[in-house]
């Protein structure tokens, strides 16, 4: 028999039992969907990170009271909450110790709890602006660029001037038809003069990075208080070659300003773009393993279903097999036909699972506002696995059909 004839006969046989074949195929679809959707979503997130969605600028590390991932609980969370805040006085001392040994040193304090709202001539922004007290190095340390106007300078910080640099969302909302430079706006009950507008940065993981305003850190403390706030310190090395040396000196300087003895461990966190990426990759790896294990179990269950339906099919078609063998069909033709049916069910379910998985994963990526991808490697791996399942679980029923004695098969009722 030609292979085309074998495929045609296999499809006709499956078509005669559409519901049974479809239900068996769904098991494969669910298993493949679960792993492809997770891998697509994780791949999209990782691709976005590697293409520049960085929390910090280049050659920069940061000291902070809390780790980058604050979504922790129990005793671990309590450990960080009980730490001393990094005070502005300590931050200034660090600045003095590191001056000349770093390209940029950014001191910044975030007013997450303030829920800032900007008002100009009766027009208001949403009450969700992020207010940041900082110095001139904020743009470099956080990978922002200035759209127009000017940045904060050292004099603004020393004199605690009432000046502010706003994000693109604030400009679009309050000043759709005019320049905001020189205009006085009210933010959370205080007035400030706009001196600059940040260039649009877009979103990261579904969160806008353009709904913020930055002001001199000294003015921030005067208007919103300093007592219960902690300062983050970002430091930029002169180059990648001097990064490790700068980090070593910075850790020593930070331990000095925190008053730590030689036998005491650091009471502050250190992180950089690389550490943030590594943390994401490690978490993504755990999620991948979990998805793979769950999907493997689902695929094995689906494979058992394929074996079951093929064994039933062999029993139902025993007489047909006897007739075909009596008119010249060889055992290997029967074997290939039943294997083809098993592989077709598995591959059809796998292709449907891949399509639904890619759609599901990319929908999540769209919701998180990151670039969508097509996980070609995982899709090919899914097809190979489905073929292996079809062959592995379909071989015994196919062998059993091929091994039937034609005389006994013709007598079967």
Secondary structure by P-SEA (a helix, b strand, c coil): ccaaaaaaaaaaaaaacaaaaaaaaaaaaaaaaaaaaaaaaaaaaaaaaaaccccccccbbbbcccccccccccaaaaaaaacccccaaaaaaaaaaacccccbbbbbcccccccbbbbccccccccbbbbbbbcccccccccccccccccccaaaaaaccccccccaaaaaacccccccccbbbbcccbbbbbccccccccccccccccccccccaaaaaaacccccbbbbbbbbcccccaaaaaaaaaaaaaaaaaccccccccccccccaaaaaaaaaaaaaaaaaaaaaaaaaaaaaaaaaaaaaaaaaaaaaaaaaaaaaaacccaaaaaaaaaaaaaaaaaaaaaaaaaaaaaaaaaaaaaaccbbbbaaaaaaaaaaaaaaaaaaaaaaaaaaaaaccaaaaaacc
